[in-house]
Amino acid sequence: PVPFETELEHLKKYLYIEKLRFDDELKIEYDIQDTDFEIPLLSVQPLVENAVKHGVGQKEGGGIVKISTRDTGTAHEVIIEDDGVGFDTNAKKDDGRSHVGMENTKKRLYDMCGGEVIITSEIGKGTTAKMIIPKKEEPEK
């Protein structure tokens, strides 16, 4: 794992390039309230990439991708929200594409940090991907 701030710098570079591609059709918002945690390298980018390409990128006129972090007391959360086209999370993914990237992200987060990814979506409203990284218990002094 790397400090979240390192991951955030990679993310900002990636989003700079996407902003050049999509111009005014991609708006990016940040609400970073918590940075004092570690996360697997390049674990947030696939979630943001999905928000850009499959959410906002598919919506006529584009939309907003928001990256937030917060400390819940027991965990660190990274939340990626988009107001794109959304999708049915219960539908079988029979689109001819491999969805191994998302599964790899979930597995790496779990294996390295004990974390999980929860995805919620509503067709026509957008998608939210929430990474939850449990806090490590501090050893007794």
QUISULKA-V761180 format. One record per helix or strand of 3 or more residues. SS is the DSSP state (~ for helix, > for strand). FROM is the first residue (numbers start at 1). TO is the last residue. Records with the same first field share a line. If there is no record, write none. Layout:
SS = FROM-TO ; FROM-TO
//
This chain:
~ = 4-25 ; 45-58 ; 100-113
> = 26-32 ; 63-71 ; 75-82 ; 116-122 ; 126-134
//
